[in-house]
Amino acid sequence: MLVDGLIAVLIVAIGLVSLAFMYTHGIKARVAGERRQAAVQIAGQGMEKLKKADGKTLTDLQDVVDDINDDDPIVVDGLGNYTVTSAI
């Protein structure tokens, strides 16, 4: 009877360790997804600035690119700093 109890405790412990691993893995995946989403949004903002420069001279386009590159890093909800850089 004591052996049966020890086996049951061992099975429950293995299950709890598995659940804890899956939980931490899920949290890491969620944070990574949020970071990717924030980076895509910021890159999209830079692309919109470049779209507005369509049809302008090379000097004007270089000014827009310099403006994008001179922007301070963007902090997104504590997920990190993102810097958008572009080049002609």
N, C-alpha and C positions, 0 to 999 in steps of 0.2 A: 504494500500500500504506500509506503514511503517512496519507493522507486517510481511508482505511477505519479505521485505528486511532483517529484523532481522532474520527470519527463514533461509533465504539463507546464510547469514553470519555465522550463527550457524552451518549449515551443512558443509560449506567449512572449518570452524575451526576444526570440528570433523575429517574431512578427512585429514587435514594437521597434526593434532596430531597423527593420525593413521600412516601416512607415516613416520613421525619422529621416532615413536616407532619401526617400521619395519626396518628403516635404521640403528638405533643404535643396534638393535638385530642382524642384518646381519653383522655389523662390528665386534661385539663380537664373533660371530660364526666363522668368517674368521680368526681372530687372534687366537682363540682356535685351529682351524684346523692347522694353521701354526706351533703353538707350538707343537702339537702332531706329526706332520710330522718331525720337527727338532729332537724331542726326539727319534723317531723311527730310524732316520738316525744315531744318535749318538750311540744308543744301537746296531745298526747293525755294527758299527765300532768296538765296543767292542767284538761282537760275531766273527767278522773276526779275531781279535787277538787270540781269544780262538781256532778258527778252525786251525790256523797255529800251535798251540801247540799240535795238535792231535798226539798221539803216543809217546809223550815225557814222561819222568819220572814224578813222583808226585812232586819232587823238582822243576823241570823245569816248570811244570804247575803252581805251587805256585808262581814262579817268574813272570810268565806272568800275573797271577791274581793280584799280588802285583803291577805290572807295570800299569795295568788298574786302580786299585784303587788309585795309587799315582798321576795320571794325574790331572792337574789343571782343575777346572770347565771350561766347554766349553761355550763361549758366542756365541749365534747364532743371528746375525742381530738384536740385541736389543730386542729379544723376551724373553730373560732370560738366566740364567745360568743353565747348565745341568751337572750333575755329573754322570758318569757311575761307578757303583760298581758291583763287582762280588765276588763270594765265591765258595769254593770247598765243 
